[in-house]
């Protein structure tokens, strides 16, 4: 049994894997020992990995350590089972690299474009030769809503719209349309450009806000909200075995 701890910008996400299969998951604002004990049903994990987009994992690792026989702290120096063409690997978000590993694991030998709808939206490419090729970062949905509210005098703080109308007939509705449609058109345009350049491109949507956009984007895509979890579990297995020494 493997324990995966992914500390994001806003939430701590936890998952339990059994023989490569995700069997339980949870998220919270803080990592507490009681959460781990409950998630593991009082048992001890054979292996655990801790990753954080916030930087150092020391405090979280110490919280997790009593619950696992083997603990991996995912850092820029941690070996991974794919190539990395990023020029500044020390600044690469752990979640982006983990998602790339997850994509390469689930779709081996494919060119994969990963669109992660989180606090920020990241669009990253993994090529068929098993190499992470980088991508781009832009403000996420909630960040866009918050920016319109925080940097104007009168615009309200809004949330996502489910329907796909292009125009709003009231200010709150216009803000919703603006944010949802701008993100939709941005992603559609990026996918279209990439498909002109790369043959047989597989597109995966992941992240907490992916559910709002999977039905809006008119390209053939796969949705997998657990892609980062899958990648972290693969990285954990890769390092716990002698595979990375080959």
ABEGO torsion letter per residue (X at the ends): XBBBBBBBAABBBBBBBBGGBBABBBBBABBBAAAAAAAAGGBBBABBBBBBAAEBAAAAAAAAAAABABBBBBBAABBBABBBABABAAABBAAAAAAAAAAAAABBGBBBBBBBBBABBBBBBBBAAGBBAEEBBBBBAAAAAAAAAAABAABBBBBBBABABABBABAAAAAAAAAAAAAAAAAAAAAAAAAAABBGBBBBBBEAAAAAAAAABABBBBBBAAAAAAAAAAAAAAAABAAAAX
